[in-house]
Amino acid sequence: MHIDWHLVSTSLWPLVRGALIGTIPLALASFAIGLVIALVVALMRLSRRSLVSAVARAYISVIRGTPQLVQLFVIFYGLPSVGVTLSPWPSAIIAFSLNVGGYAAEVIRASILSVPKGQWEAAHTIGMSHRQALRRIILPQAARVSVPPLSNTFISLVKDTSLASLILVPELFRRGQEIAAYSQAFLPVYIEAAVVYWVVCLFLSAAQSRVEKRLDRYVAH
Amino acid sequence: MSPTDPGAGGGRPADVFSAPVHDGAPLLTVSGLRKSFGDNQVLRSIDLSMARGDVVTLVGPSGSGKTTVLRCLNGLEVPDGGAVDVAGELHLDFASPLSRRQVAALRDRSAMVFQHYHLFPHMTVLQNVIEGPVQVQGRRRDDVVPEAEAMLARVGLADKRDSYPVELSGGQQQRVGIVRALALRPQLLLFDEPTSALDPELVGDVLTVMKELADEGWTMLIVTHELAFAREVADQVVFMDEGYVVEHGDPDVVLREPREERTRQFVRRLLSPF
């Protein structure tokens, strides 16, 4: 098979650009918003009030029990029929944030539960309220525990953003599809797109281990 | 009274180095304290009273409810009944549910040292010590830090100020635990088996610090299995079994010539386990 290296080299920048202005911002924004949702949902899930915790459980169940692509389509193609029309970017950010919120909520809940009960007691003993204990004592320790699983969530998210190509967000994979369509060189272009995704994820993994190392200062070795 | 009011608490020591006023006035009166966990009646009816500056040790077999008494006095457990009076200014009747403010007021007057230290692992030694005074009591960091440093120096940990708990030995961690409790300027120090988790050669360091605090006049309620320490330092020994106070009084009497058979058995077993 003949590989058109000229095509490969001229399509590299459009793909990387798609990652820089599409994939990465979409992933970052969705992850940031998703984490806030996840923290709220995790705390609701841990609430002693059964109604509050049931709402959180239902949310997690729906998010985890339905395909991301379907969620995306419901928001972008479905909502207009009830008068809510969103452009591609907001649709994608909403869909991915809600999705991250559901998955990361369970990670955060488990991390909070992994902090020993004695830490809550020590916090109460020095006079802290529940909220103070959570913010100053429990969450910082839970954060350390949740870095590896949340990094996984983020890396999955980066790859899942390729689904946004189906609702017209101009991200990496959509660029790849466009280039492949007019050049008809499907294999090299899609492999090239895959490599760009991979490189982005390599950077993310490196960042993950740096964060872990930083947070490792106070953990027994 | 607001728990953040630094002037609160009457006889509280003005600074952590001066001993609290040792006027023999009653500091703590516990009456009829009851607590069950499910069907398990851990405290049946506990009466206890200590004067300001008293050192009282709670001894007894495991499961006798000693730790639960301390936890009730720090608001970590809510008793089912009975009453607690601290310094005649805070009176809690557990017959009715406590408000959040009442629990806060109770915690404001006592500080707890745990068997397993429970230092905050993500904070340095200094941060552990100043967390309560600064974040909860709202005192100025600049005032608290020198005080904390001086207290750490006094327990031999000046050079560990910026270490994390994981870098310390058990004995060092427990001394930080004690300083963290002192930094809150409580009226009553509660110790829950402070040396039970330590290697034998580290026990002495912690007991020495506790003896110094006792000599300074701190009011201390200590759950311990260290009978020699109890005999030397305590003003009063309280022997508990099965949720009751079986016998209490002068350590020389309770630990050498106990009146009750159960106390006699317990002391004999602790002094010669084989």
Chai-1 contact restraints between the chains, C-beta under 6 A:
chainA,res_idxA,chainB,res_idxB,connection_type,confidence,min_distance_angstrom,max_distance_angstrom,comment,restraint_id
A,G118,B,H118,contact,1.0,0.0,6.0,A-B,restraint_1
A,E121,B,L76,contact,1.0,0.0,6.0,A-B,restraint_2
A,A122,B,H118,contact,1.0,0.0,6.0,A-B,restraint_3
A,T125,B,N74,contact,1.0,0.0,6.0,A-B,restraint_4
A,T125,B,M112,contact,1.0,0.0,6.0,A-B,restraint_5
A,I126,B,G132,contact,1.0,0.0,6.0,A-B,restraint_6
A,I126,B,V136,contact,1.0,0.0,6.0,A-B,restraint_7
A,G127,B,P3,contact,1.0,0.0,6.0,A-B,restraint_8
A,G127,B,R107,contact,1.0,0.0,6.0,A-B,restraint_9
A,G127,B,G132,contact,1.0,0.0,6.0,A-B,restraint_10
A,G127,B,V136,contact,1.0,0.0,6.0,A-B,restraint_11
A,M128,B,V136,contact,1.0,0.0,6.0,A-B,restraint_12
A,I137,B,F120,contact,1.0,0.0,6.0,A-B,restraint_13
A,P140,B,H122,contact,1.0,0.0,6.0,A-B,restraint_14
A,Q141,B,H122,contact,1.0,0.0,6.0,A-B,restraint_15
A,Y218,B,P121,contact,1.0,0.0,6.0,A-B,restraint_16
A,Y218,B,H122,contact,1.0,0.0,6.0,A-B,restraint_17
A,Y218,B,Y164,contact,1.0,0.0,6.0,A-B,restraint_18
A,Y218,B,V166,contact,1.0,0.0,6.0,A-B,restraint_19
A,A220,B,V166,contact,1.0,0.0,6.0,A-B,restraint_20
